[in-house]
Each structure stands twice: as structure tokens, then as C-alpha cells.
Amino acid sequence: MQTAASILRILYGLVWLWAGVAKFKDPTAFSLAIRNFDLIGDPWVAAAALFLPPLECVAAFAVIFRRGAAGGLAILWGALLVFTVAIAVSWARGLDIECGCFGLSGSTVNYPLKLAQNFGLLAVGGWLWWREVSDRSPVMGDE
């Protein structure tokens, strides 16, 4: 089980690294994707477009190399929760958006599929965080 969890942790980190690098390569396109959600305005759109990709990359490296993995997983899980809520709100508002999750693809979001993907990633990230925290916590009496 430990090997499977390690492989899953590395894959999870690589997905987030891929997402962060894709956004980092084109911050202008990513800021356009953020703006299309119509949830925040300037200068927050630009700040988010510049801040989120490096944050995702640093947190992904923490997860992959297991240096501060619990913190990295918590950051990624929290970011994904915010993204999921933003996608759900956009769907409820009837917006035709491109999420910008892995850069701009040129196609609009398939809301049910994207939410299912995000819920799956939230479940995996939560499980990995729980394993990370429980693996690192001292057993009572061993302190």
C-alpha cells in the first residue's frame, strides 16, 4: 500500500506541476480565463494570474519530493476547492467559459465532466493529505 500511495502522490504532484507550468507559460491567457469567470476584477485578476502558477509549482514540488508534502497538499486541495466552487458558480450563472486549468485549450468547459474530475482530485488530495499527516504524527507513548 505504501508503494501505491507513493506513486499516487508523485502522479498527483505531476498533474499540479503540469497545470502550474501551463499557466506560468502564458500568464496573459490565464488572466483572460480568470477574467471570464467574472468573479474578481482588476487588479486581482492580474495578481491571481501571476501568483497562482508559481504557488502550484512550489506546492507540487513539495508533494513530489515529500518536503513539506502535508502543507503542499493542503495548499493544492484548498486551491482546487476554490476552483471547483468558481466552476460551479459559473455553471449556475450560465457562463460559457474556458477554465484555464492546463492553459487555454480553445474549448469551453464541459461542466459535469470538469466537476467530476475536480471532485475526484479533491478525494485523492484529501486522502494523500490524511496519509501524510497520519504517517508523520507520533504514536502515543513514543514521544
N, C-alpha and C positions, 0 to 999 in steps of 0.2 A: 504493500500500500504506500510505503514511503517513496518508492521509485515512481509510482504513478502520480503521486502528489507533486513530486519534484518536476516531472515532465510537464504536468498541467500548469504549475507555477511559471515555468520558463515559457511555455506557449502563451499563457495569459499576458506575461510581460512583453513578449514579442508582438502580440496584437496591439498593445498600447504603444509600444515603440513605433510600430508601423504607422499608427494613427497620428502620433505626435510628429514624426518626421514628415508625413504627407502634408500636415497643416503648416509645419515650420517652413517647408519649401516654398509655399505661396501664401504668405500672410494676408495679402490683399484679397485673394479669393476666399480665404477663410473668414475674413471680416465681412465680406459680402454674404456668406452663408449665415453668419451670426445675425447680421442686419435683417435678413429676410424672415427671421423668426419674429421680428417686431416686438421683442420683449425688453430690450435695453437700447438706449440711444448713445450718441456720441457724448463724451469721449470713451465711454465704457466699452463700446464695440471694438475700438482700436486696442484698448488695453487688454481686453479678453483675447483678441486675435494674437497679440504679441506675448501674453503671459501663459496662456493655456498650453501651447505646444511644448515649450521647454519644461513646464511642470509635468506634463505627461511623460516626456522622455526621461527626466530625472527619476520620477516615481517608477517608471518601467524598469530602469536600470537597477533600482533598489530591489525590486521584486525578482528580477532575473538573477542578480548576483547575491541575493539574500543578505543584503546590508541595509538594515532599516526596512526590511520587507513588510513588516506589520504596518508601519507608517505609510509606505508606498501604496500598499493595498488599500488602506483607509482613504488615502487621497484619491486614488483611481475609482474606488467604489462611490465616494461622495460626488466626484465629478460625473460619473455615469448616472447617478441618481438625478442630478440636476439636468443633465442632457435628456434623460428619459422623460422627466416632467415637462421640459420645454417642447419635446416632440409631441407628447400627449396634448399639451395646451394648443400647439399649432394645429393638430388634427381636429381638436374640438372647435377651433376657430375657422376651420375650412381652408387653411392656407396650403398652397402648393409650394413646398419648399424642397431644397436640397440640403440634407443635414450637414454636409461638410465633414463627416466623421473621419473619412480617409481621403480628404481632399475633395475637390469637386468632380463629380462623375458625369455631369450633364443630364442626369435623370432625377426626377422628383422622387420623394420618399414614398415607399410602399409602407404606410403607417402600421398595419397589423404585423407585417414581417419585421420591421425595424424595432417595434416594441417587444416582440417575441425574442429577437436577438438580444436586446438590451436586458430583458428580464433574465435570460439565460446567463449573460455575462455578469449580471448582479448576483445571481445564485453562485456561480463559480467563484467570483471575487469574494463574496461573503464566506464561503466555505474555506477558501485558501486563507483568508484573514483569521478565521476561527482556528484553523490548524496551526497557523504561525504563532498565534497568541498562546494557544494551549501547549504547543511544543516548547515554548520559551519560558513558561511560568514554572516556578519551583514547586515541587511536590511538597505538601505539608509534612513537616518533620525533617526535611532535608535542608532547611535554611541555615 
